[in-house]
Amino acid sequence: MSVAHADDADDYSRPTGETYHAEKALPSGDFYTGQWRDNLPHGHGKYLWTDGCMYVGEWHRGKTMGKGRFSWPSGATYEGDFKNGYMDGKGTYIDSTGDLYRGSWVMNLRHGQGTKSYVNGDCYDGEWRRGLQDGHGRYQWKNENHYIGQWKNGMMNGNGTMIWSNGNRYDGSWDESAPKGNGTFRWSDGSFYVGVWSKDPKEQNGTYYPSTTSGNFDWQPQQVFYVDLSECVVCTCQRIPVLPSQKMPVWYGSSSEQSSSGNRTKNSERPRRRSVDGRISNGEMELRNNGSGYLHVDDNNITESNRSPSLGNLRIQPAKKQGQTISKGHKNYDLMLNLQLGIRHSVGRPAPATSLDLKASAFDPKEKVWTKFPSEGSKYTPPHQSCEFKWKDYCPVVFRTLRKLFSVDAADYMLSICGNDALRELSSPGKSGSFFYLTNDDRYMIKTMKKAETKVLIRMLPAYYNHVRACENTLVTKFFGLHCVKLTGTAQKKVRFVIMGNLFCTGYSIHRRFDLKGSSHGRLTTKPESEIDPNTTLKDLDLNFIFRLQKNWFHEFCRQVDRDCEFLEQERIMDYSLLVGLHFREAAFKEPATPPSGARTPTGNPDTRLSRAELDRFLLDASKLASMKLGINMSARVERTVRRSDCENQLVGEPTGEFYDVILYFGVIDILQDYDISKKLEHAYKSMQYDPTSISAVDPKQYSRRFRDFIFKIFVEDT
């Protein structure tokens, strides 16, 4: 970083605030020519460094700000937006080899939507994060092979499709740029292979289906790794040799660099930031996202933007993060520390690799591990600031295998729950009296459990494991761990809790959420209209939509609901719900002043909705399809409904012909209530007061039938 002295005598004779043209030959050998104000470059100007770097463009109070062009002596150039000395905004970078990137930048890094054209003929078009391909994108090789799907840290990772120029294709899961997990390989002649993929031949297994009796039965899946993918290598991005922000001069002699006594202040170093756990940060980029995809850059920090995204003349009320952060002084602060210490111990403990075929002993209720956590630490546990406690893991091998089955990375799992960020406690306990906690990244939900619920989960664990293993697209809650904290002392209090996946962990804002059972008694939200917001969970009698799914998804949805309900019925489970979240793709909507029949309905400008043809193109776009799974990120339409005024408990309203394009999230939750004696008594008591078909507490078989009947009325095929 060069130091520029701006102390020419005529500078001080100029009136403050006057802009004029200046040429500055600086002591370092650098040269500036352009507009000048208050001893600083301000306006349009050119700065030439002695090493051959050059910037031409807009300046603001001594910093590159606005449109500009930076060039390196190697021949590399960047042309686009600058902010506070950083490449930030939209811009085009051409490196010394001829590779070209055109797209979004955040603090010198490719971040957002962008296209990279490589000099060898390859091209990537999609999302970037912190300088690497990350998100959804399309990579095409010069030989016309191409991949469309998910990326992580510059590699193909997640769900995606590889299509070769000869017509062959692979659809399925990827890990580190290779097929891993469930997938299908298809040949251009119609033959296909379905199975579980792995580079390790021992883990690979599947079935080959020839299109004719003369198929290639000698083909081996390992050929895909070592032959078909041998030329599909993703090019890396050349590093930028010197960042423009590192070249920006510190203007000594300016008013901002002098104290009142005329002495220079030592401002050239970026101030170091202290994190919540006391560690020092040397100023590396920090990216935080507000859930809507908007990033805001301000003075070398990226912070959440409070702007409301809008489309046309419509606006959204931004959804606030749910819950209260559990900070020091909170009544459950020690419990949170205990939980985090226990999880770190359980997940981080070395364990042998497990097969998906578990022994019956792994499901034994007695298969639990107690660990003592004294405050001063022990041979196996670290010292901590909380009170002494005991920690219990239920069926640890089963839950470790479930996390593997659900593709949960152990390091990411620990970081989400046990990282520097505190958990958030939801404002009020659920109907059962259980408390809910969310991880800061919204990926996991932690629920306190009653002893009876714990017993139900352990009892049904073998059947649950077999069900989720057999049904890749199951809608039932994903469980990742079952634990217990036992406080020492006179109280001997036990707190049991289960860790689950959060259905609404998404970059999209959830504008409406519904908890649907198919019953009517007590199934109307009691909140006043003014208190309804995107975090309010509405119920059956609040529902004012029919959900229209694309044909293939609708048939898959029906099959999966049937299979999940059969599983729950066999396990004598009732009182479960379908939790549905809607993101309106019009990006903004508003509430009508007087919603009909108690329904809370978004209303929008019909001129801004996508046409049917545009929606079809969206649904057929392979890059969009790659990120869709049943119940996750599903593009659909909803049709608004209105209930008849003469039918108070009408569950499904009359269609109005008013449609909205949405992204849907849904899953079956609350699956730990069995039909025990208390529920039988509740059913008998309420049946004497209300219509027996309207109450929630009914026999599991009847509950399953009523639930399915209702769900298949509100979810229909989009014709």
C-alpha positions in Angstrom: 0.0 0.0 0.0 1.5 3.3 -1.0 1.5 6.5 1.0 0.5 9.7 -0.7 1.4 13.1 0.7 -1.1 15.8 -0.4 0.4 19.0 1.1 1.0 21.3 -1.8 0.8 24.9 -0.8 -1.9 25.9 -3.3 -4.2 23.2 -1.9 -4.6 25.1 1.3 -5.4 28.3 -0.6 -8.5 26.7 -2.2 -11.9 27.2 -0.5 -13.1 24.1 1.3 -15.4 22.0 -0.8 -14.2 23.3 -4.2 -13.5 20.6 -6.8 -10.8 21.3 -9.4 -8.4 19.4 -11.7 -5.1 18.5 -10.3 -1.9 16.6 -11.2 0.0 15.1 -8.3 3.5 13.6 -8.6 3.7 11.7 -5.3 6.9 11.0 -3.3 6.5 7.3 -3.8 6.7 7.7 -7.5 3.0 7.2 -8.1 1.1 9.7 -10.2 -2.5 11.0 -9.9 -4.3 13.2 -12.4 -8.0 14.1 -12.1 -10.5 15.9 -10.0 -9.5 16.9 -6.5 -11.3 18.3 -3.4 -10.2 18.9 0.2 -6.8 17.4 -0.4 -8.3 14.2 -1.7 -9.2 12.7 -5.1 -12.9 13.3 -5.6 -14.7 12.8 -8.9 -13.1 11.2 -12.0 -9.4 10.5 -11.9 -6.5 8.3 -12.9 -3.9 6.8 -10.5 -0.8 5.1 -11.9 1.5 3.0 -9.6 5.2 2.6 -10.2 4.7 -1.2 -10.6 2.4 -0.6 -13.6 -1.0 -1.0 -12.0 -3.5 1.7 -13.0 -7.0 2.8 -12.0 -9.2 5.0 -14.1 -12.6 5.9 -12.8 -14.6 7.5 -10.0 -13.3 8.5 -6.6 -15.1 9.6 -3.4 -13.0 11.3 -0.7 -9.8 9.5 -1.6 -11.4 6.0 -2.2 -12.3 4.3 -5.5 -16.1 4.4 -5.5 -18.4 4.0 -8.4 -17.5 2.9 -11.9 -13.9 2.3 -12.8 -11.3 0.2 -14.5 -8.3 -1.4 -12.8 -5.5 -2.9 -14.8 -2.5 -5.0 -13.8 1.0 -5.1 -15.5 0.3 -8.8 -16.4 -2.5 -7.7 -18.7 -5.4 -8.6 -16.4 -8.2 -6.0 -16.1 -11.3 -5.4 -14.1 -14.0 -3.0 -15.2 -17.1 -2.4 -13.2 -18.3 -1.2 -9.8 -16.0 -0.3 -6.9 -16.8 0.5 -3.3 -14.4 1.7 -0.6 -11.5 0.4 -2.7 -13.0 -3.0 -3.3 -14.3 -4.6 -6.5 -17.9 -4.7 -5.4 -21.1 -4.8 -7.4 -21.3 -5.8 -11.1 -18.1 -6.1 -13.0 -16.0 -8.0 -15.6 -12.6 -9.4 -14.9 -10.2 -10.8 -17.6 -7.2 -12.5 -16.2 -3.8 -12.7 -17.9 -4.6 -16.1 -19.5 -7.8 -14.7 -21.1 -10.3 -16.3 -18.8 -13.3 -13.9 -18.4 -15.7 -13.5 -15.5 -18.8 -11.3 -15.8 -21.1 -11.0 -12.8 -21.5 -10.0 -9.2 -18.6 -9.2 -6.7 -18.5 -8.7 -3.0 -15.3 -7.3 -1.5 -12.9 -8.5 -4.3 -14.6 -12.0 -4.5 -16.9 -13.4 -7.0 -20.2 -13.7 -5.1 -23.7 -13.9 -6.5 -24.7 -14.6 -10.0 -22.0 -14.7 -12.6 -20.6 -16.3 -15.8 -17.1 -17.6 -16.2 -15.7 -18.2 -19.7 -12.4 -20.1 -19.8 -9.9 -19.7 -22.5 -10.0 -23.5 -23.2 -13.6 -23.2 -24.2 -15.3 -24.3 -21.0 -18.0 -22.1 -19.4 -19.8 -21.8 -16.1 -23.0 -19.9 -15.6 -24.6 -19.8 -12.1 -24.1 -18.9 -8.5 -20.9 -18.1 -6.7 -20.0 -17.7 -3.1 -16.7 -16.3 -1.7 -14.9 -16.7 -5.0 -16.0 -20.3 -5.8 -18.9 -21.9 -7.6 -21.5 -22.5 -4.9 -25.3 -22.9 -5.3 -27.0 -23.7 -8.6 -25.1 -23.6 -11.9 -24.4 -24.9 -15.3 -20.9 -25.9 -16.4 -20.3 -26.8 -20.1 -17.1 -28.3 -21.4 -15.6 -27.5 -24.8 -16.6 -31.0 -26.0 -20.3 -30.0 -25.2 -20.6 -32.3 -22.1 -22.4 -30.3 -19.5 -23.5 -30.5 -15.8 -26.6 -28.7 -14.4 -27.2 -28.8 -10.6 -25.8 -27.9 -7.2 -22.3 -26.8 -6.4 -20.3 -26.4 -3.2 -16.8 -24.9 -2.8 -16.1 -25.0 -6.5 -17.2 -28.7 -6.9 -20.3 -30.5 -8.1 -22.1 -31.3 -4.9 -25.7 -32.2 -4.2 -28.4 -33.0 -6.8 -27.4 -32.6 -10.4 -27.5 -33.9 -13.9 -24.5 -34.6 -16.2 -25.3 -34.9 -19.9 -22.6 -36.2 -22.3 -22.4 -35.2 -25.9 -23.1 -38.8 -27.0 -26.5 -38.6 -25.3 -25.7 -40.5 -22.1 -26.7 -38.9 -18.8 -26.5 -39.3 -15.1 -29.2 -37.9 -12.7 -28.7 -38.1 -9.0 -26.5 -37.1 -6.0 -22.9 -35.8 -6.3 -20.1 -35.3 -3.8 -16.8 -33.7 -4.6 -17.5 -33.7 -8.4 -18.3 -37.5 -8.5 -21.6 -39.5 -8.2 -22.2 -40.4 -4.6 -25.5 -41.8 -3.3 -28.7 -42.5 -5.2 -28.5 -42.0 -8.9 -29.5 -43.2 -12.4 -27.2 -43.5 -15.5 -29.0 -43.6 -18.8 -27.7 -44.5 -22.3 -29.0 -42.9 -25.4 -30.4 -46.3 -26.5 -32.8 -46.3 -23.5 -30.8 -48.7 -21.2 -30.3 -47.5 -17.7 -28.6 -48.4 -14.4 -30.2 -47.5 -11.0 -28.4 -47.8 -7.7 -26.2 -46.4 -5.0 -23.0 -44.8 -6.3 -19.6 -44.6 -4.8 -16.0 -44.6 -5.9 -15.5 -47.4 -3.5 -16.6 -50.6 -5.4 -17.6 -52.2 -2.1 -20.2 -49.5 -1.5 -21.5 -49.4 -5.1 -24.6 -51.5 -5.8 -27.5 -51.3 -8.3 -29.3 -52.9 -11.1 -28.8 -52.6 -14.9 -31.9 -52.5 -17.2 -31.1 -53.1 -20.9 -33.4 -51.6 -23.5 -33.2 -54.8 -25.4 -32.0 -58.4 -24.7 -28.7 -57.5 -26.3 -27.7 -54.9 -23.8 -24.1 -54.2 -22.6 -24.1 -56.6 -19.6 -20.3 -56.3 -19.3 -20.5 -52.6 -18.3 -19.3 -51.7 -14.8 -20.4 -48.6 -12.9 -16.7 -47.7 -12.1 -16.4 -46.8 -15.8 -18.3 -43.6 -15.1 -15.7 -42.5 -12.7 -12.6 -43.5 -14.6 -13.7 -43.1 -18.3 -16.9 -41.0 -18.7 -15.8 -38.4 -16.2 -12.1 -38.4 -17.0 -12.4 -35.4 -19.3 -15.0 -33.6 -17.2 -12.6 -31.7 -15.0 -13.7 -28.3 -13.7 -11.2 -25.5 -14.4 -10.0 -23.5 -11.5 -10.0 -19.7 -11.4 -6.6 -17.9 -11.5 -6.0 -16.0 -8.4 -6.0 -12.2 -8.6 -2.3 -11.3 -8.1 -2.8 -8.0 -6.2 -6.2 -6.8 -5.0 -7.2 -3.2 -5.8 -8.0 -2.6 -2.1 -4.4 -3.5 -1.3 -3.1 -0.8 -3.7 -5.3 2.0 -2.5 -3.1 4.9 -1.1 -3.5 6.3 2.4 -3.8 10.1 1.9 -1.7 11.7 4.6 -2.3 15.4 4.8 -6.0 15.1 4.3 -8.4 16.3 7.0 -9.4 12.8 7.8 -5.8 11.8 8.6 -5.0 14.7 10.9 -5.8 15.4 14.5 -6.9 18.8 15.8 -3.3 19.6 16.6 -2.1 18.8 13.1 -0.6 15.4 13.9 -1.3 12.5 11.7 -3.4 9.7 13.1 -2.4 6.1 12.5 -5.3 5.0 10.4 -3.7 2.9 7.8 -4.3 -0.4 9.6 -7.8 -1.9 9.4 -9.1 -2.1 12.9 -9.3 -5.7 14.2 -12.7 -7.0 15.2 -13.4 -9.1 18.3 -15.8 -11.9 17.9 -18.4 -13.0 20.5 -16.1 -15.7 21.9 -13.3 -13.2 22.4 -11.1 -14.2 19.4 -9.5 -11.5 17.3 -10.4 -11.2 13.7 -7.8 -9.6 11.4 -10.5 -8.2 9.1 -11.2 -11.1 6.8 -14.5 -10.8 4.9 -17.6 -11.7 6.9 -20.7 -12.6 4.9 -24.1 -12.6 6.6 -27.4 -13.2 4.8 -30.7 -12.0 5.9 -32.5 -14.9 4.4 -33.8 -13.0 1.4 -30.5 -13.2 -0.5 -29.8 -9.4 -0.1 -26.2 -8.5 1.0 -25.2 -5.0 1.9 -21.7 -3.8 1.9 -20.7 -0.8 4.1 -17.2 0.2 5.1 -15.5 -3.2 4.7 -18.3 -5.0 6.6 -21.1 -6.9 5.0 -24.2 -6.6 7.1 -27.9 -7.5 6.7 -29.9 -5.1 4.6 -33.2 -3.9 6.1 -34.6 -3.1 2.7 -37.9 -4.7 1.8 -37.6 -6.3 -1.7 -40.4 -5.3 -4.0 -41.8 -6.1 -7.4 -43.9 -3.6 -9.2 -46.2 -1.8 -6.8 -46.3 -4.6 -4.3 -44.2 -5.1 -1.2 -43.5 -7.7 1.4 -43.3 -7.4 5.1 -39.8 -8.8 5.8 -40.0 -12.0 8.0 -38.1 -11.5 11.3 -36.0 -14.3 12.7 -38.0 -16.3 15.2 -37.2 -16.5 18.8 -35.1 -14.9 21.5 -31.3 -15.4 21.5 -30.2 -17.3 24.6 -27.5 -15.0 26.0 -25.9 -14.9 29.4 -28.5 -14.2 32.1 -31.2 -16.1 30.2 -32.9 -18.7 32.5 -31.9 -21.5 30.1 -28.4 -20.3 29.3 -26.7 -23.1 31.4 -28.9 -25.7 29.8 -27.9 -24.5 26.3 -24.2 -24.7 27.3 -24.8 -28.2 28.7 -26.5 -29.2 25.4 -23.7 -27.8 23.3 -21.0 -29.5 25.4 -22.8 -32.8 25.2 -23.3 -32.6 21.4 -19.7 -31.7 20.8 -18.7 -34.7 23.0 -21.1 -37.2 21.3 -20.5 -36.2 17.7 -16.8 -35.6 18.0 -16.1 -38.9 19.8 -14.2 -41.3 17.5 -16.3 -44.2 16.3 -15.8 -47.0 13.8 -17.5 -46.7 10.4 -21.0 -48.1 10.5 -22.9 -50.1 7.9 -26.4 -49.0 7.0 -27.4 -52.6 8.0 -27.7 -52.1 11.8 -27.8 -55.0 14.3 -30.9 -55.3 16.5 -28.8 -54.5 19.5 -28.3 -51.0 18.3 -32.0 -50.3 18.8 -32.1 -51.7 22.4 -33.6 -49.1 24.8 -30.8 -50.0 27.2 -28.3 -48.9 24.5 -27.5 -45.6 26.1 -24.3 -43.9 27.3 -24.0 -41.7 30.4 -21.1 -39.2 30.6 -20.3 -37.0 33.6 -19.3 -33.4 33.0 -17.7 -31.8 36.1 -17.1 -28.1 35.9 -13.3 -28.6 36.3 -13.2 -31.1 33.5 -12.1 -34.7 33.4 -10.1 -37.1 31.4 -12.8 -37.2 28.7 -14.6 -33.9 29.1 -13.3 -30.2 28.9 -13.7 -27.7 31.8 -16.7 -25.5 31.4 -18.4 -22.5 33.1 -21.8 -24.3 33.6 -22.9 -26.3 36.6 -21.9 -30.0 36.8 -24.2 -32.3 34.8 -24.6 -35.8 33.4 -25.2 -36.4 29.7 -27.0 -39.4 28.1 -27.0 -40.5 24.5 -29.9 -42.8 23.4 -29.1 -45.4 20.7 -26.0 -43.4 19.6 -25.1 -45.8 16.7 -28.6 -45.5 15.3 -28.7 -41.7 15.3 -25.1 -41.5 14.0 -26.2 -43.8 11.1 -29.3 -41.7 10.5 -27.2 -38.6 10.2 -25.1 -40.4 7.6 -28.3 -41.6 5.8 -29.6 -38.0 5.7 -26.2 -36.8 4.4 -25.5 -34.6 7.4 -21.8 -33.8 7.7 -20.5 -34.2 11.3 -18.4 -31.0 11.2 -21.3 -28.9 9.9 -23.7 -30.5 12.4 -21.4 -29.6 15.3 -20.8 -26.1 13.9 -24.5 -25.4 13.6 -25.4 -26.4 17.1 -22.1 -25.9 19.0 -20.5 -23.0 17.1 -20.0 -19.4 18.4 -23.6 -18.4 17.8 -26.1 -19.0 20.5 -29.4 -20.9 20.1 -32.7 -19.1 19.8 -35.7 -20.0 22.0 -39.1 -19.7 20.5 -41.3 -17.3 22.3 -43.8 -19.7 23.8 -43.9 -23.5 24.4 -45.9 -25.8 22.1 -49.3 -27.2 23.0 -47.6 -30.1 24.7 -45.6 -27.8 27.0 -42.4 -28.6 25.2 -39.9 -25.8 24.4 -38.3 -25.3 21.0 -34.9 -24.0 20.2 -33.5 -23.1 16.7 -29.8 -23.0 15.7 -28.6 -19.6 14.5 -28.4 -20.9 10.9 -32.0 -22.3 11.1 -30.9 -25.8 10.0 -31.9 -27.6 13.2 -34.7 -27.4 15.7 -34.3 -28.8 19.2 -37.4 -29.8 21.2 -37.6 -30.7 24.8 -39.3 -34.1 25.3 -41.6 -35.6 27.9 -40.6 -39.1 29.1 -43.6 -40.6 27.3 -42.6 -39.1 24.0 -39.0 -40.4 24.4 -40.4 -43.9 25.0 -42.5 -43.6 21.8 -39.5 -42.6 19.7 -37.3 -45.3 21.1 -40.1 -47.9 20.6 -40.7 -46.9 17.0 -37.0 -46.3 16.1 -36.4 -49.6 14.3 -39.5 -49.1 12.1 -38.7 -45.4 11.6 -35.1 -46.3 10.5 -36.3 -48.9 8.0 -39.0 -46.5 6.7 -36.7 -43.5 6.1 -34.1 -45.8 4.6 -36.6 -47.3 2.1 -38.3 -43.9 1.3 -35.8 -41.4 0.1 -38.5 -38.8 -0.3 -40.3 -39.4 3.0 -42.1 -36.4 4.4 -41.9 -37.4 8.0 -39.7 -35.5 10.4 -35.9 -36.2 10.2 -34.5 -37.0 13.6 -30.7 -36.6 14.2 -30.2 -37.2 17.9 -32.0 -38.1 21.2 -30.3 -37.0 24.4 -30.8 -36.2 28.1 -29.2 -33.7 30.5 -29.4 -34.6 34.2 -28.5 -31.8 36.5 -26.7 -32.8 39.7 -27.6 -31.6 43.1 -30.8 -31.8 45.1 -33.1 -31.2 42.1 -31.8 -34.1 40.0 -33.8 -32.5 37.1 -33.8 -34.4 33.8 -34.3 -32.6 30.5 -34.8 -34.8 27.4 -34.6 -33.4 24.0 -34.6 -34.5 20.3 -32.8 -32.7 17.4 -34.7 -32.5 14.2 -34.4 -30.9 10.8 -36.0 -27.5 10.3 -38.4 -27.7 7.4 -38.2 -24.0 6.7 -34.4 -23.7 6.5 -34.3 -21.9 3.1 -33.0 -18.8 1.4 -36.5 -17.9 0.5 -38.8 -16.0 2.8 -41.7 -18.0 4.0 -44.7 -15.7 3.6 -47.4 -18.1 4.9 -47.3 -21.2 7.0 -50.1 -23.7 7.8 -50.4 -26.6 10.3 -53.0 -28.9 8.8 -54.6 -32.0 10.4 -57.9 -32.4 8.6 -60.0 -31.7 11.7 -62.1 -28.6 12.5 -62.5 -28.4 16.2 -60.2 -25.7 17.6 -58.5 -25.4 14.2 -58.8 -21.6 13.8 -56.1 -19.1 14.7 -57.2 -17.0 17.7 -54.7 -14.1 17.1 -56.2 -10.7 16.1 -55.8 -9.8 12.5 -53.2 -7.1 13.3 -50.9 -9.7 15.0 -50.8 -12.1 12.0 -47.3 -12.0 10.4 -45.2 -14.4 8.3 -44.1 -16.3 11.5 -47.7 -17.0 12.5 -48.7 -20.7 12.0 -52.2 -20.8 10.7 -54.6 -23.8 10.9 -57.1 -25.8 8.9 -60.0 -23.2 9.2 -57.6 -20.4 8.2 -56.6 -22.2 5.0 -57.7 -20.4 1.9 -55.8 -22.1 -0.9 -55.7 -25.3 -3.0 -52.2 -26.4 -3.8 -51.7 -27.4 -7.5 -48.7 -29.6 -8.2 -47.2 -30.5 -11.5 -48.3 -34.0 -12.7 -45.2 -36.0 -11.9 -44.8 -34.3 -8.5 -48.5 -34.8 -7.7 -48.3 -38.5 -8.3 -45.1 -38.8 -6.2 -46.7 -36.8 -3.5 -49.8 -39.1 -3.3 -47.6 -42.2 -3.2 -45.4 -40.8 -0.4 -48.3 -39.5 1.7 -49.9 -43.0 1.5 -46.6 -44.7 2.5 -46.0 -42.3 5.4 -49.5 -42.6 6.7 -49.4 -46.4 6.6 -46.2 -46.3 8.6 -47.7 -44.0 11.2 -50.8 -46.0 11.4 -48.9 -49.2 12.0 -47.0 -47.5 14.8 -50.3 -46.4 16.4 -49.4 -42.7 15.9 -52.1 -40.0 15.6 -52.4 -36.2 15.9 -49.7 -35.5 13.4 -49.9 -32.5 10.9 -48.8 -31.5 7.5 -46.7 -28.3 7.9 -46.8 -26.2 4.8 -44.8 -23.1 4.0 -45.4 -20.8 1.0 -43.0 -18.4 -0.7 -44.9 -16.2 -3.2 -42.8 -15.8 -6.3 -44.2 -12.4 -7.0 -41.8 -11.4 -4.3 -44.2 -9.1 -2.6 -47.8 -9.1 -1.5 -50.2 -7.3 0.8 -53.1 -8.3 3.0 -56.7 -7.3 2.1 -58.3 -5.0 4.6 -61.1 -7.5 5.3 -60.2 -11.1 4.6 -63.3 -13.3 3.9 -64.3 -16.0 6.4 -61.3 -15.4 8.6 -58.9 -16.3 5.9 -55.6 -14.4 5.6 -55.0 -14.1 1.8 -52.2 -12.4 0.0 -53.5 -10.3 -2.9 -51.3 -9.2 -5.7 -51.3 -7.3 -9.0 -52.4 -10.0 -11.6 -50.3 -8.1 -14.3 -47.1 -9.1 -12.5 -47.8 -12.9 -12.4 -45.9 -15.2 -14.7 -47.8 -16.5 -17.7 -48.6 -20.2 -17.9 -46.0 -20.6 -20.7 -43.4 -18.9 -18.5 -44.2 -21.1 -15.6 -43.9 -24.2 -17.8 -40.4 -23.0 -19.0 -39.4 -22.6 -15.3 -40.6 -26.1 -14.4 -38.7 -27.6 -17.3 -35.5 -25.7 -16.6 -33.1 -28.5 -15.5 -31.1 -26.1 -13.2 -34.3 -25.4 -11.3 -35.4 -29.0 -11.2 -32.0 -30.1 -9.8 -32.7 -28.2 -6.6 -36.2 -29.5 -6.2 -37.2 -32.4 -4.0 -40.6 -33.6 -2.7 -41.5 -31.0 -0.1 -38.4 -28.9 -0.7 -38.1 -25.9 -3.0 -41.1 -27.1 -5.1 -42.4 -24.8 -7.8 -46.2 -24.9 -7.8 -49.4 -22.8 -8.1 -52.0 -22.1 -5.5 -55.5 -21.2 -6.1 -57.3 -18.9 -3.7 -60.5 -20.3 -2.1 -63.4 -18.7 -0.2 -65.6 -20.5 2.4 -69.3 -20.3 2.3 -70.7 -18.0 5.0 -73.5 -20.6 5.8 -70.9 -23.4 6.6 -68.9 -22.5 9.7 -66.7 -25.6 9.7 -66.1 -26.0 6.0 -62.5 -27.2 5.7 -62.0 -26.7 1.9 -63.4 -23.5 0.4 -64.7 -22.8 -3.1 -62.1 -22.1 -5.8 -62.1 -18.5 -7.1 -59.9 -18.9 -10.2 -57.3 -16.5 -8.6 -53.8 -18.1 -9.0 -50.4 -17.4 -7.5 -47.0 -18.9 -8.4 -45.3 -20.1 -5.3 -42.4 -22.2 -4.0 -43.6 -24.8 -1.5 -42.1 -26.5 1.5 -44.0 -29.2 3.4 -43.5 -32.2 5.7 -45.3 -34.3 8.3 -44.5 -33.2 11.9 -45.5 -34.1 15.5 -45.2 -37.9 14.9 -44.6 -38.9 18.5 -48.2 -39.0 19.9 -49.4 -42.5 20.2 -53.1 -43.4 20.9 -52.6 -44.1 24.6 -55.2 -44.2 27.4 -55.2 -40.4 27.8 -56.0 -39.9 24.1 -58.8 -42.5 24.3 -60.3 -40.7 27.3 -60.0 -37.4 25.4 -61.8 -38.9 22.4 -64.6 -40.2 24.6 -65.0 -36.9 26.5 -65.0 -34.6 23.4 -67.3 -37.0 21.4 -70.0 -36.3 23.9 -69.7 -32.5 23.3 -68.7 -32.2 19.6 -69.0 -34.0 16.3 -66.6 -37.0 16.7 -65.3 -36.5 13.2 -64.2 -32.9 13.9 -61.9 -33.6 16.8 -58.2 -34.4 16.6 -58.0 -37.3 19.1 -59.3 -40.3 17.2 -58.1 -43.9 16.5 -54.9 -44.0 14.4 -56.6 -45.8 11.6 -59.5 -43.3 11.4 -57.0 -40.4 11.8 -54.9 -41.7 8.9 -58.0 -42.0 6.7 -59.3 -38.6 7.6 -55.9 -36.9 7.2 -55.4 -38.4 3.7 -58.9 -37.5 2.6 -58.3 -33.9 3.5 -54.8 -33.7 2.1 -55.9 -35.1 -1.2 -58.6 -32.4 -1.4 -56.3 -29.5 -0.9 -53.4 -30.9 -3.0 -54.4 -31.5 -6.6 -52.8 -32.0 -10.0 -52.2 -28.8 -11.9 -54.0 -29.1 -15.2 
